[in-house]
Amino acid sequence: MNAVSSIWFRSRVALMAPLLSLAVACTWNPERSGDGGTTTMPPTIIDGLTAIRVMPSDATVVLDLAKSPPTQKFEAYGTINGHEQKITDRVSWLSDRPIVAQIDHGGLATAGSNGGIAVMTARNGNVVGNARLVVQLSGVFVADGAGAMPALPTDPGSKFNGTADTSRAPELVYPNDQVLFPPNVFGIEVHFRKGNAANTLFELHFKSMIGDFTVYTRCVTLGDGCLYAPSRQVWSYIAETNRGAGQVQLTVRGTDDGGSAVGKSAMFIIQFSKDDIRGGLYYWTTSGGTGIMRWNFNSTSAATTAEKFIGTQFTNGTCVGCHALSRDGRKIVASAGGQNSGKVLLFDVANSRPLAGYPLAQLSQFESWDPTGSRYVGLYTDDKKTGPSDLIMFDGTSGAVTGKIDLGGRRADHPDWSSDGKRIVFTSVDTSGSYTDQRPGKSGISYVDADGSGGWTAHDLLPPVAGKNRYYPAIAPDPSYPLLVFDESTCPSGSNYATGCNADSDPSAKMWATPLPPLTTKPVEMARANGPGVADKGTTDLTNSFPKWSPFTFQLAEGQSLLWLTVSSIRQYGLRPPPANNSSESATGTLIWMVGVDPTSLANGQDPSFAAFCLPFQDIATSNHIAQWTQEVVGIVP
């Protein structure tokens, strides 16, 4: 490995998935935030110790993988009976990210195999002190395979010293500007247009305060532009270095092999959360005879595509679509046959078998589980299509009806049960109209609160609005953030109900966030999440439909909370062609997109969302819908 400036990875990185490779003089360690770190035996407890101060409190080193890793000495000072003294060798030391840095029993930290931010903790008994170590890392990656055809110049970086020329500027297309990624999601792509036919050589640049990564490549053709698909290891260097560390500037420059002139794209901002995403995702797809697919975010395997979990083998050939999972991932209830059917499959996920005979005696649509997985709530009005209708309570093992929740003359659709079990929100449908459960009209948002003695009290949250439809409410998973997200679509002028505003993949569907009582802040549109990407060419009707929360609370950065949700959308996945669709709602199928949400922003009346990104493990040739989350993926594939 040869060093050029601070770091030069003499790496040949293939840019198409079948050709990905990377050769570096270090071994990749998959340890991640929260996995612990290096530590020593507990020290003898110091009597009278009330505080520990670690110095320096904030330090920075520069890692060059071509050289010996840098070190940083930390000292611990303890306040003992009111007086401070050095106790460096009387504490245990811990690094929260050994991939970034390890620390020995004497407080000497040594940089690991990746850049990033690591917290060094000194502990004696229950008293701790912390310091931050920033490990800066830079890298240069040179493509091979399709990314180096024809062969790249020997020193491609030297070709980008020519005269700046705006007419040669490439156009960044994907990922979307202002997007947030979990560090453990791989398969993310960069799409760009050449900008000028004279451009034959391209430089992608990922730059932040602690990381500086450059890629040189040819144009790997994708649609009317180019694709860069980083290997898992290259993406890990970028993601791990910038985990929870703020903004990363992404740009593309283009030139010719002679370096005569250089054009530079607009700058996009991307970011990586401090925490990995966890849990499991189950979604409905129209591919392979339809079925429910699943993806395990908790897995460390190198799998790149989702697995099919339930097809039509348990429903006598009937299509399985809308579904709900228990929070622990052990049970699933799914509707079969779609609208006007209401047949229900109750399934034991862990043992891959029905829990009760199919179909259940009681018809139902759009179910939601209580936090314990012992019961679920559903509804069915397709038999009458008008008038009031209460929520139906089901036993979670037999599927038997155990009661109903009186809604005081309201008509329920799309229930969602809170993680603490105390509240169920639902779409409150216009009782005067004739609608199916799949396609309600002129709806608002209501909820019921548990009264503590087995009863429920109904309340209205958001009233129906003329010319609008409000539906698919979903309560945030953390009760300390009493908020929900919902969809709102707009009807054609002068109408309160039409195909385009019937809550069934409406093109105008947009996500809104609103606090729940006792908070009183007004609803806020999630404009960044709803907004178009470059390839959407300004189109704002993108069918941002059926939002669902991940069941955990994460960290965006140290001390800053983060929530994740998924949404089905017809927006363009960069330069890739959209899936076809045979629905009357849209000629384009939907894919599953993921959105980061800062829950504290909503309390200040601000848009809490980041831009969306397309989940890379789904089959993008088919329409995918209705992603549902669970804490854990259990059982085997049927």
LUMSE-655262 format. One record per residue (C-alpha): residue in one letter; y negated, x negated, z. Coordinates in steps of 0.1 Angstrom, whole numbers, plus 5000, padded with zeros to 4 digits. Layout:
AYXZ/...
END
This chain:
M500050005000/N496649864990/A493449935008/V490450044988/S487250115008/S488350275040/I491750415028/W493550434995/F496950604995/R498650454965/S500350784961/R501550954930/V501251324937/A502751574913/L500651884909/M503252134897/A505752254923/P508852124907/L507351774904/L505751734938/S506251404955/L504351164977/A505150804988/V503150675018/A503850395043/C504350635072/T506750915083/W505451265084/N505751425118/P505651805118/E504351845154/R501552095156/S498952225180/G500552375211/D503852175207/G502951955237/G502451575236/T503451245252/T503251235290/T504551035320/M506251125352/P504051325376/P502051095398/T501751105436/I499451385447/I496051245458/D494951415490/G491351545489/L491151535451/T488851805438/A487851695403/I488751455375/R486251315350/V487551135318/M485450875301/P484550855274/S484351235272/D484151225234/A485350935212/T485950865175/V488250625157/V488950565120/L492550575108/D493550355079/L497250415072/A497350075054/K496549905087/S497649915123/P496550235140/P493350215160/T493250265198/Q490850405223/K490950335261/F490250625284/E489550605321/A489950875348/Y487550905377/G488451135406/T486251305432/I488151245465/N486651385497/G483351405480/H483251045465/E484250945430/Q486550645422/K488650525393/I492150675393/T493250595358/D496650465369/R497150755394/V497151045369/S499551155342/W498151155307/L498851405279/S497751445243/D497851795229/R498451665194/P500651365192/I500451385154/V496851285158/A497051055188/Q499450955216/I498350825250/D500250595274/H500450595312/G497450365314/G495150595294/L495350395261/A495350635232/T496850525198/A496150715166/G499150885151/S500050965115/N497251215107/G493551265112/G492151545134/I490951635169/A493151575199/V492451655236/M493451385261/T494151535295/A494351345328/R496251535356/N497051495392/G498651795408/N496652105398/V493451905390/V492751805354/G490151645333/N489751635296/A488251425268/R488151465231/L489351205205/V488351245169/V490551055144/Q488751025111/L490950995080/S490350945043/G492750945014/V492850914976/F495751084957/V496551024920/A498551274901/D501751224882/G503951464862/A502051734844/G498851624863/A498951274846/M499751374810/P498451174791/A498550884816/L495650864839/P493350554838/T494350264861/D491350324883/P490350684877/G487550674903/S485550424883/K485250684855/F483050904877/N480050674878/G478450804845/T475251004841/A475151344858/D475251624832/T475151994843/S476752094810/R479851914820/A480252104853/P483652254860/E483852594876/L485752644908/V487652974908/Y490152974937/P490452964967/N487553194974/D484353054990/Q484153095028/V487853135032/L489853055064/F493452925063/P496052885090/P497152515089/N500852605086/V500552815054/F501652605025/G501652674987/I497852714985/E496552644950/V493152534936/H492152694903/F489252574882/R487852584847/K487152264828/G483552354822/N483352154790/A485952074763/A484951704766/N486151684802/T489651524803/L489751384838/F489051564870/E488251474906/L488851724934/H487151644967/F487751785002/K485151655025/S484351725062/M482951545092/I486351395100/G488251395067/D487551285031/F490251345006/T490051294968/V492551384941/Y492451264905/T494251474879/R494451604843/C494051974836/V497352144843/T496852454822/L496752794839/G495253084820/D491952974806/G491652694832/C493452444853/L495752434883/Y496052194912/A499052264935/P499052014963/S502351904978/R503252015013/Q502451665026/V499151635008/W498051985021/S499251885056/Y496951575056/I493951805046/A494952095069/E495951895100/T492851675098/N490551975097/R492452195121/G489852375142/A487252125131/G484752335111/Q483852345074/V485352155046/Q483352115014/L485452154982/T484052044948/V485451954914/R483951694891/G484851644854/T484351364829/D486051204799/D488350904799/G485350684790/G483250814819/S480350884796/A478951184817/V479951364848/G479651734857/K480051874892/S481052224902/A479352444928/M480552364963/F482952604981/I483452615018/I486952635032/Q488052615068/F491252575089/S491952755122/K492852555153/D496052755158/D499052805135/I499753165124/R502853305142/G504953615139/G506753785111/L505553995081/Y507554275064/Y506154425032/W507254665005/T507654534969/T508454704936/S510554414924/G514354394922/G514854774925/T512254794953/G512754694989/I511254565021/M510654185020/R510053955050/W508553625058/N508853425091/F505653235100/N507553095130/S510052905109/T509652535101/S511952555071/A510752445036/A511352795022/T508752894997/T509653254989/A510053575010/E513553715015/K514654065007/F515554255039/I516254615031/G516854764997/T518355104989/Q521855025002/F521255225034/T519455525018/N521955634992/G519855474965/T516555624976/C513455404975/V512355265008/G508555215012/C506255295042/H507655135073/A506755035109/L508254765131/S508554745169/R506454475184/D509454265193/G510754285157/R514154445167/K513654795152/I512254935120/V511555285110/A511055345072/S510255645051/A512455695020/G511555884989/G507855884993/Q505556184993/N507056524998/S510256365010/G509856255046/K513456125049/V513655855076/L515755545081/L515855415117/F517255055116/D518554795140/V516954475126/A518854235148/N522254365138/S521354475103/R522554835106/P521155185110/L520555295146/A521255665137/G522555855107/Y520455865076/P518356065071/L517156165106/A517056535113/Q513256545117/L511156455086/S508356205092/Q505755985075/F503655685087/E505155595120/S503955355147/W505855205177/D504855195214/P504654835228/T508054855244/G509954965212/S511455255231/R509755525212/Y507555585181/V505155845169/G505056005135/L503956315116/Y504856545088/T502756805070/D503956775034/D505857105039/K502557305044/K499857065031/T497057235050/G495957335085/P496257145118/S499256935127/D500156745159/L501656405163/I505456395168/M507056165195/F510556015187/D513155835207/G513355475195/T517155455195/S518355795184/G515455915164/A515456245182/V512256435188/T511156405224/G507856605222/K504556645205/I500956535212/D498556825211/L495556725190/G493457035197/G493557165162/R493156835144/R495456715116/A496856365120/D497856095096/H498355715097/P498855675135/D498455325151/W499555265187/S497655005208/S499354705222/D498754815258/G500255165250/K497155345263/R495755465230/I496855595196/V494255615168/F494855825137/T493355945105/S491856295112/V492356485080/D490256785068/T492257085079/S490857315052/G492157105022/S495657105007/Y496856745009/T500056545013/D500456285040/Q500356015014/R497156144999/P494856305025/G491156375018/K487756395035/S489056225067/G487556075098/I489055865126/S490156015159/Y492255895188/V494256005219/D494155835253/A497055845277/D496056025309/G498455825332/S500756115339/G502456145305/G499756345288/W497256265261/T493556355256/A492156375221/H488756235210/D486856185178/L485555845169/L484155855134/P483456195118/P484256265081/V481456205057/A480756405025/G481856214995/K483855955016/N487355915030/R488055715062/Y491655635069/Y494355375078/P492955285112/A494454975130/I493754875165/A493254505172/P496154345191/D494154215221/P492854485245/S490054245255/Y488654305221/P488454695218/L487954725181/L489754855150/V489654815113/F489855105089/D489455185052/E486655375036/S486655484999/T484055664979/C484655984958/P483056054924/S479556194927/G479656554940/S483256544950/N484956524984/Y488456474970/A489756304939/T492356054928/G489955764935/C489455864971/N492756014983/A493755715005/D496455614981/S495455264967/D491955384961/P490055134939/S486855174960/A488655114993/K486854875016/M487554755051/W485254835079/A485354725116/T484254935145/P484254895183/L486355135203/P484855315234/P483355215257/L481554995232/T478955165211/T478054925183/K478055085149/P480755015122/V480254705102/E481554645066/M483854345064/A481854235034/R483253875031/A486854005032/N486054285007/G484054064984/P485153954949/G486253604939/V484953424908/A487753564886/D486853924896/K483553884877/G481454084901/T483854374904/T483654524939/D486354804935/L489254584946/T491554834965/N491354664999/S493954895014/F496154935044/P494854665067/K497254555095/W496754305124/S498854015133/P500154085169/F498553775185/T495153635194/F494553285181/Q491853015183/L489452945154/A488152645173/E488352535209/G487352835230/Q486653055200/S489053355195/L490453455161/L492453745148/W494353775115/L495054075093/T496654145060/V495454385033/S496854504999/S494354434971/I494154434933/R491654144934/Q492453854910/Y494553574924/G492353314908/L493453244872/R496953394876/P497553724858/P497754034881/P500954224884/A501354534863/N501354884878/N502555224867/S500555414892/S497955674883/E495655504908/S495355174890/A496554984860/T496754664882/G499254614910/T498354494945/L499254174962/I499154094999/W496053905010/M495253755045/V491953765063/G490653585094/V488453785118/D486153665145/P486153945170/T483053825189/S480853865158/L481354245157/A479954285192/N476754135177/G476754375148/Q477754105123/D480454095097/P483353945116/S485453855085/F486153545064/A487053555027/A490653655018/F493453445004/C496553544986/L499853485005/P501653234984/F505253334993/Q505253674976/D506453754941/I503153774922/A504753934892/T505254264911/S503154494931/N503354434969/H502154684996/I502054785032/A502454465051/Q503554515087/W503554255114/T505954175143/Q505953905170/E509253765158/V511753785129/V515153855143/G518653905129/I520153825095/V519553935059/P521754235051/
END
